[in-house]
Amino acid sequence: MCVLALVRQHGPTHGYEIAQRLRDAGLGDIKGGTLYPVLGRLEQRGRLRSEWISGEGGPGRKLVSITDEGRRALDAVVAEWKTWVGLVAATVEDPDNASGGQQPCEAPQATARRRREQ
């Protein structure tokens, strides 16, 4: 979710810059061995596209940009996430009214697992 959001916000970018932005957002030091497989899966699922750009005096760089499918997927997961966060906040703030008047929803992890199985 955060990777897609950063690419949508900042336009075509490369993995190193995504890792820096994740770190700057307080999400920790994300290693390439974690980030690059995520980028690959997002590209395989049609949520990102990539292109190689020649380097000036150095190696080329792979730039990634978000696709229309990526935007739709991000909007959907952000909506689910906001619902989940609201339910958790309601539970923490008022355990007697845990649903906050909302219908229960799946945890984001369960939703992601269900999508992968489809």
N, C-alpha and C positions, 0 to 999 in steps of 0.2 A: 504494500500500500504506500509506504513512504517513498520507495524508489520511483514508482509511477508518479506520485505527487510532485517530487522534485523535478523529474524530467518534464512534466507538464508545465510547472512554474517557470523553469529556466530555459526551456527549449533544448535543442540538440546539445548533448554533452557527452563526456566520456566517463568511464568507470571511476577513474581516480577522483574526478571532480565530484561525482555522486558520493563517494566515500567521505570526502572532505565535508560536504554539506551535511551528511548524516551525523558526522562527528560534531560539527558546529551546532547542530540542532540538539545536541546532548544525548544522542542515541549510541554513543560509544565509538570505539575504534573498529570499524568494519574492515576485515582483511579481504584481500582479493580472492582468496580461496572460498570465501563466503559470498561475496558480492557477484563475481563473474558468473557462477552457475545460476544465480537468481536472474541476472540479465539474460542469460541464454534461455532459460525457461520462459521468461516473459516474451522473448522474441519468438520462440517456438509456438507459443499460444497466440501469436498475432497481436500482442499488446504493445510491443516495441518493434521498431525497425532499426537496422544499423547500416552504416556505410563506412568504408575505410577512407580516410583523408591522408594524403601524403604529408609526411613530416618535412619540415625545412631543416636540413642538416641532421636529421635524426629519424628514428623509426616513425612509421605512420601511426595514426590513432583511429580507433574505432569510435565513431560517434553514434549515440542512440537517440531516437526521438520517439515520442508516443504516437500511437495510431488511433484512429477513431474507435476501434475495439478497445484499446487501452483506456481511452477516456470514459467509455461506457462502463467498463469493468471497475475503474477507479470510483466513479460516481456511485455505483451500486455498493461496493465494499465500504465506502465512507458512510453511506446512509446506514448500513447494517452496524458499522462500528459506533456511530453516534447513538443508535438505539441501545446497543449493548452498554455503552458508557453511562447512558441515562439510567438504565436498570440497575447497574452496579452502584451508581451514586445514590439512587433512591433506597437501595438496600442498606447501604452504609449509613445514610442519614436518618432513615426511619425503618428499622427492621420489621415493624409491625405492618408496614405497607410496602413490602418489597417490590411489588410490580409497579408502584407509582401510578396505578390505573391503566397501565399498558399491558398488552398481551405479551406473554413470555416469548423470547426469541432464542434462537440458537446462539451459542457462543461463536465468535468469529472463527475460531479454529475448526469447529464442527462444520460451519458453512463452507470454509475453504476445503476441507476434506471431502465434503459432499460434491463440490464442483470438480475436484480432481477426478472423482470416480465417474463423473458423467462423460 
